[in-house]
């Protein structure tokens, strides 16, 4: 926010600053040889009028292009001319002004739980950026106040439900959409239900496993999500007539060797369902150190299908989503609710649905 970009006209070729980035103080020579002082230090701010003069079009055309106004038939060549002029000048959009002209702001605040969000943020950002919206993230943790100081976010999605007090607080700051609220169903993704653990247990049972174990991650922030996955595996195993699923926790140092060495004597298992692929890879490493053959004693299955899973020894069987990535689905839910004026239509407004897909490899 206080970051400073490059100075137009004083940067190497091919590294011009992007539209909307702030520029440092510096002199720029335009095509006519005139000089303009840009940036901070009391100099005048580049305006849409400057962009209009630079591109040779009207200010209204510049406004339509830079504010992503829909249903305006601006020729593509003109649009590119305006964007190029804005980039050359280092134009920085005025957020409050744009909010007034659009009738809403362009900032979407995503509240994250206090655990690593993996690819969700990138997927959500791409989906919102396609509609001219900017994503800002805020990590919720114990004792930390909500990001109410952010000026008028147009939408505030979360990965877990907001309570009524939080919804009212964000709406008071101008948010038209806060979801999931107390009356919304929680997004039924993998950590909101037990589908990952259930899918792991189902696959292991299908391949002939008679006793399944589960391994939790070391990171305590992932505990609630891991507990749900473990519960999903345990419930599914019992429904299929298998024994209850015992569990162990990954040590902080990531060395699972001592646990794997002692586990068979304590409660023999023929397969291990790991919280995710990182945990599963640590289990495979421990098996290699101990000379334990996978998948015969025991089989191992992970979750998330990270890039390294296919290169493990043996290649790791895992779980991935069989449909649209969750972050992209959440972006669609936000945009759908915005189009409805912030009100959930009874039939068309649906939360994202995440379904599992088995990626069968040699480990299970």
C-alpha positions as CSV (number, residue, x, y, z in Angstrom):
1,X,0.0,0.0,0.0
2,X,2.9,2.3,0.7
3,X,5.0,0.5,-1.9
4,X,6.5,2.5,-4.7
5,X,6.8,1.3,-8.2
6,X,9.2,2.3,-11.0
7,X,9.4,5.7,-12.7
8,X,7.9,5.8,-16.2
9,X,10.5,6.8,-18.7
10,X,13.3,5.9,-16.3
11,X,13.0,2.1,-16.3
12,X,14.6,-0.5,-18.6
13,X,12.6,-1.4,-21.7
14,X,10.0,-4.1,-21.1
15,X,9.6,-3.2,-17.4
16,X,7.0,-0.5,-17.5
17,X,4.9,-0.2,-14.3
18,X,1.4,-1.7,-14.3
19,X,-1.8,0.3,-14.3
20,X,-2.7,1.4,-10.8
21,X,0.8,1.1,-9.3
22,X,2.2,4.1,-7.5
23,X,5.4,5.7,-8.9
24,X,8.4,7.2,-7.2
25,X,9.3,10.9,-7.6
26,X,10.9,11.5,-11.0
27,X,10.9,13.4,-14.2
28,X,9.4,11.9,-17.3
29,X,9.8,13.1,-20.9
30,X,6.7,12.6,-23.0
31,X,6.7,12.3,-26.8
32,X,6.6,16.1,-27.2
33,X,9.6,16.7,-25.0
34,X,7.6,18.2,-22.2
35,X,8.4,17.3,-18.6
36,X,6.1,16.0,-16.0
37,X,6.8,15.6,-12.3
38,X,5.2,12.4,-11.1
39,X,4.8,10.6,-7.8
40,X,5.1,11.7,-4.3
41,X,6.6,14.7,-2.5
42,X,3.8,17.1,-3.2
43,X,3.7,16.6,-7.0
44,X,0.4,16.6,-8.8
45,X,-1.3,13.2,-9.2
46,X,-1.9,11.8,-12.6
47,X,-5.7,12.0,-13.4
48,X,-8.0,10.5,-16.0
49,X,-7.8,13.9,-17.8
50,X,-4.1,13.3,-18.3
51,X,-4.8,9.9,-19.6
52,X,-7.4,11.3,-22.0
53,X,-5.0,13.9,-23.4
54,X,-2.2,11.3,-23.7
55,X,-4.5,8.8,-25.6
56,X,-6.4,11.4,-27.6
57,X,-9.9,10.3,-26.5
58,X,-12.6,11.8,-24.3
59,X,-12.6,11.7,-20.5
60,X,-15.8,9.7,-20.6
61,X,-14.1,7.0,-22.8
62,X,-11.2,6.9,-20.4
63,X,-13.7,6.5,-17.5
64,X,-15.5,3.6,-19.2
65,X,-12.2,1.8,-19.9
66,X,-10.5,2.3,-16.6
67,X,-13.6,1.6,-14.5
68,X,-14.5,-1.6,-16.4
69,X,-18.0,-0.2,-17.1
70,X,-20.1,-3.0,-18.6
71,X,-22.3,-2.7,-21.6
72,X,-20.2,0.0,-23.3
73,X,-19.2,-0.6,-26.9
74,X,-15.6,0.6,-26.7
75,X,-13.5,-0.6,-29.7
76,X,-10.7,-2.9,-28.6
77,X,-8.1,-0.7,-30.3
78,X,-9.4,2.3,-28.3
79,X,-9.4,0.4,-25.1
80,X,-5.8,-0.7,-25.6
81,X,-4.8,2.8,-26.4
82,X,-6.2,4.1,-23.1
83,X,-4.6,1.3,-21.1
84,X,-1.3,1.9,-22.7
85,X,-1.5,5.7,-22.0
86,X,-2.5,5.0,-18.4
87,X,0.5,2.7,-18.0
88,X,2.9,5.2,-19.6
89,X,1.8,7.9,-17.2
90,X,1.7,5.7,-14.1
91,X,-2.0,6.4,-13.5
92,X,-3.2,5.2,-10.1
93,X,-7.0,4.7,-9.9
94,X,-8.8,6.6,-7.1
95,X,-10.7,3.9,-5.2
96,X,-13.4,6.1,-3.6
97,X,-14.1,7.9,-6.9
98,X,-14.5,4.6,-8.7
99,X,-16.8,3.3,-6.0
100,X,-19.0,6.4,-6.5
101,X,-19.1,6.0,-10.3
102,X,-19.9,2.3,-10.1
103,X,-22.3,2.5,-7.3
104,X,-20.2,0.0,-5.4
105,X,-16.5,-0.5,-4.5
106,X,-14.1,-2.9,-6.1
107,X,-12.4,-4.4,-3.1
108,X,-13.3,-7.9,-1.9
109,X,-12.0,-8.9,1.5
110,X,-11.4,-12.6,2.1
111,X,-11.2,-13.7,5.7
112,X,-8.9,-16.7,6.0
113,X,-8.8,-19.1,8.9
114,X,-5.5,-19.4,10.7
115,X,-4.1,-22.1,8.5
116,X,-2.4,-22.3,5.1
117,X,-5.0,-21.7,2.4
118,X,-3.0,-23.5,-0.4
119,X,-4.3,-22.5,-3.9
120,X,-7.6,-21.2,-2.8
121,X,-6.5,-17.5,-2.7
122,X,-5.0,-17.6,-6.2
123,X,-8.1,-19.3,-7.7
124,X,-10.4,-16.7,-6.0
125,X,-8.2,-13.8,-7.1
126,X,-8.3,-14.9,-10.7
127,X,-12.1,-15.3,-10.7
128,X,-12.7,-11.8,-9.2
129,X,-10.0,-10.0,-11.2
130,X,-11.8,-11.1,-14.4
131,X,-14.6,-8.8,-13.3
132,X,-12.4,-5.9,-12.2
133,X,-12.5,-6.7,-8.5
134,X,-9.4,-6.6,-6.2
135,X,-8.9,-9.3,-3.6
136,X,-7.5,-8.4,-0.1
137,X,-6.9,-11.1,2.5
138,X,-7.1,-11.0,6.2
139,X,-6.1,-13.9,8.5
140,X,-8.4,-14.4,11.4
141,X,-6.6,-15.6,14.6
142,X,-7.4,-15.5,18.3
143,X,-7.3,-12.0,19.8
144,X,-7.1,-10.3,16.4
145,X,-9.8,-7.8,15.5
146,X,-11.6,-8.2,12.1
147,X,-10.2,-6.0,9.3
148,X,-12.9,-3.4,9.7
149,X,-10.4,-0.6,9.0
150,X,-10.4,-1.5,5.3
151,X,-12.4,1.1,3.5
152,X,-15.7,-0.2,2.2
153,X,-15.1,-3.7,0.9
154,X,-17.8,-4.6,-1.6
155,X,-17.8,-8.2,-0.5
156,X,-16.4,-10.2,2.4
157,X,-16.3,-14.0,1.7
158,X,-14.9,-16.5,4.2
159,X,-14.0,-20.1,4.3
160,X,-16.0,-20.6,7.5
161,X,-19.4,-19.0,8.4
162,X,-19.7,-15.5,9.9
163,X,-21.9,-14.9,12.8
164,X,-24.7,-12.2,12.8
165,X,-22.5,-9.7,14.6
166,X,-19.8,-9.9,12.1
167,X,-22.2,-9.6,9.2
168,X,-23.7,-6.4,10.6
169,X,-20.2,-5.0,11.3
170,X,-19.0,-5.5,7.7
171,X,-22.3,-4.3,6.2
172,X,-21.9,-1.1,8.3
173,X,-18.6,-0.6,6.4
174,X,-20.4,-0.9,3.1
175,X,-20.1,-4.6,2.2
176,X,-23.0,-5.6,0.0
177,X,-22.1,-9.3,0.3
178,X,-20.9,-11.2,3.5
179,X,-20.9,-14.9,3.0
180,X,-21.4,-17.5,4.3
181,X,-23.6,-15.8,6.9
182,X,-25.5,-17.5,9.7
183,X,-28.4,-18.3,7.4
184,X,-26.2,-19.6,4.6
185,X,-25.1,-23.2,4.3
186,X,-21.3,-23.5,4.9
187,X,-19.4,-24.1,1.7
188,X,-19.3,-27.9,1.5
189,X,-15.7,-28.2,0.7
190,X,-13.3,-30.9,2.0
191,X,-12.7,-29.2,5.4
192,X,-16.4,-28.3,6.0
193,X,-17.4,-32.0,5.7
194,X,-15.7,-35.3,6.0
195,X,-15.6,-36.3,2.3
196,X,-11.8,-36.6,2.1
197,X,-11.6,-39.1,4.9
198,X,-14.6,-41.0,3.6
199,X,-13.1,-41.2,0.1
200,X,-9.7,-42.4,1.5
201,X,-11.4,-45.1,3.6
202,X,-13.6,-46.2,0.7
203,X,-10.7,-46.6,-1.6
204,X,-8.6,-48.5,0.9
205,X,-11.5,-50.8,1.7
206,X,-12.1,-51.4,-2.0
207,X,-8.5,-52.6,-2.4
208,X,-8.8,-55.1,0.4
209,X,-7.6,-53.3,3.4
210,X,-8.8,-54.7,6.7
211,X,-7.5,-52.2,9.2
212,X,-6.9,-48.5,8.5
213,X,-4.9,-46.0,10.5
214,X,-5.0,-42.2,10.2
215,X,-2.1,-39.6,10.7
216,X,-2.8,-36.0,11.7
217,X,-0.5,-33.2,10.7
218,X,1.9,-31.6,13.3
219,X,0.5,-28.0,12.7
220,X,-2.2,-27.5,15.4
221,X,-3.9,-24.9,13.2
222,X,-4.9,-27.7,11.0
223,X,-6.4,-29.7,13.8
224,X,-10.1,-29.1,13.3
225,X,-9.9,-29.9,9.6
226,X,-7.9,-33.0,10.3
227,X,-10.3,-34.1,13.0
228,X,-13.1,-33.9,10.4
229,X,-11.2,-36.0,7.9
230,X,-10.3,-38.6,10.5
231,X,-14.0,-38.7,11.5
232,X,-15.0,-39.2,7.9
233,X,-12.5,-42.1,7.6
234,X,-13.6,-43.7,10.8
235,X,-17.4,-43.5,10.1
236,X,-16.9,-44.9,6.6
237,X,-14.7,-47.8,7.8
238,X,-17.3,-48.8,10.4
239,X,-20.1,-48.6,7.9
240,X,-18.1,-51.0,5.7
241,X,-17.7,-53.4,8.5
242,X,-14.0,-52.5,9.3
243,X,-12.6,-51.8,12.8
244,X,-12.4,-48.2,14.1
245,X,-9.6,-46.1,12.7
246,X,-6.9,-45.4,15.2
247,X,-4.8,-42.2,14.7
248,X,-1.3,-40.9,15.4
249,X,0.1,-37.4,15.0
250,X,3.1,-36.3,12.9
251,X,6.0,-35.2,15.1
252,X,7.0,-31.5,14.9
253,X,10.3,-32.5,13.2
254,X,8.5,-34.5,10.5
255,X,10.3,-37.7,11.3
256,X,7.6,-40.4,11.4
257,X,10.1,-43.3,11.6
258,X,9.8,-44.0,15.4
259,X,6.0,-44.0,15.2
260,X,5.9,-46.3,12.2
261,X,8.3,-48.6,13.8
262,X,6.2,-49.0,17.0
263,X,2.7,-48.7,15.4
264,X,2.3,-52.3,14.1
265,X,3.0,-53.7,17.6
266,X,0.5,-51.4,19.3
267,X,-2.4,-51.6,16.8
268,X,-1.6,-53.3,13.5
269,X,-2.7,-51.5,10.4
270,X,-2.7,-52.5,6.8
271,X,-3.2,-49.0,5.4
272,X,-2.6,-45.4,6.4
273,X,-4.8,-42.5,5.4
274,X,-2.7,-39.3,5.8
275,X,-4.2,-35.8,6.4
276,X,-2.6,-34.6,3.2
277,X,0.2,-35.4,0.7
278,X,2.9,-33.7,2.8
279,X,2.1,-36.0,5.7
280,X,1.9,-39.0,3.4
281,X,5.3,-38.2,1.9
282,X,6.8,-38.2,5.4
283,X,5.2,-41.6,6.0
284,X,6.7,-42.9,2.7
285,X,10.1,-41.6,3.7
286,X,9.9,-43.4,7.1
287,X,8.9,-46.6,5.4
288,X,11.9,-46.3,3.1
289,X,14.2,-45.8,6.1
290,X,12.8,-48.8,7.9
291,X,12.8,-51.0,4.8
292,X,9.0,-51.3,5.0
293,X,7.4,-52.1,1.6
294,X,4.6,-49.9,0.4
295,X,1.8,-50.8,-0.5
296,X,2.0,-54.3,1.1
297,X,2.8,-53.2,4.7
298,X,1.1,-50.8,4.7
299,X,-0.6,-49.0,1.8
300,X,-0.5,-45.2,2.1
301,X,-3.0,-42.6,0.7
302,X,-2.7,-38.8,0.9
303,X,-4.9,-35.8,-0.1
304,X,-4.6,-32.7,-2.3
305,X,-2.6,-34.2,-5.2
306,X,0.4,-31.9,-4.9
307,X,3.0,-31.9,-7.7
308,X,5.5,-34.0,-5.7
309,X,3.0,-36.9,-5.2
310,X,3.5,-38.4,-8.6
311,X,7.3,-38.5,-8.1
312,X,7.3,-40.2,-4.7
313,X,8.7,-43.7,-4.4
314,X,6.3,-45.4,-4.8
315,X,4.1,-42.8,-6.6
316,X,1.5,-41.6,-4.0
317,X,-2.2,-42.4,-4.3
318,X,-4.2,-39.3,-3.3
319,X,-7.4,-37.3,-3.5
320,X,-8.2,-34.3,-5.6
321,X,-11.3,-32.3,-6.5
322,X,-13.1,-33.8,-9.5
323,X,-14.8,-30.5,-10.5
324,X,-14.0,-26.8,-10.5
325,X,-11.4,-25.6,-8.0
326,X,-12.9,-24.4,-4.8
327,X,-11.5,-20.9,-5.0
328,X,-13.0,-20.4,-8.5
329,X,-16.4,-21.7,-7.2
330,X,-16.2,-19.2,-4.3
331,X,-15.5,-16.4,-6.7
332,X,-18.6,-17.4,-8.7
333,X,-20.7,-17.5,-5.5
334,X,-19.5,-13.9,-4.6
335,X,-20.2,-12.6,-8.1
336,X,-23.6,-14.3,-8.2
337,X,-24.6,-12.7,-4.9
338,X,-23.3,-9.3,-6.1
339,X,-25.4,-9.5,-9.2
340,X,-28.4,-10.2,-7.1
341,X,-27.9,-7.1,-5.1
342,X,-26.5,-8.9,-2.1
343,X,-29.7,-10.9,-1.5
344,X,-29.7,-14.6,-1.9
345,X,-32.2,-15.6,-4.5
346,X,-34.0,-18.8,-3.4
347,X,-33.3,-21.0,-6.4
348,X,-30.2,-19.8,-8.3
349,X,-27.8,-18.9,-5.4
350,X,-26.0,-22.0,-4.6
351,X,-22.8,-22.5,-2.4
352,X,-19.8,-24.2,-4.0
353,X,-19.8,-28.0,-4.0
354,X,-16.5,-29.9,-3.7
355,X,-16.5,-33.6,-4.7
356,X,-13.5,-36.0,-4.3
357,X,-11.7,-37.9,-7.0
358,X,-9.3,-40.7,-6.4
359,X,-5.9,-40.4,-8.1
360,X,-4.8,-44.1,-8.0
361,X,-1.0,-44.7,-8.0
362,X,1.2,-47.4,-6.7
363,X,1.2,-46.6,-2.9
364,X,-2.4,-47.7,-2.4
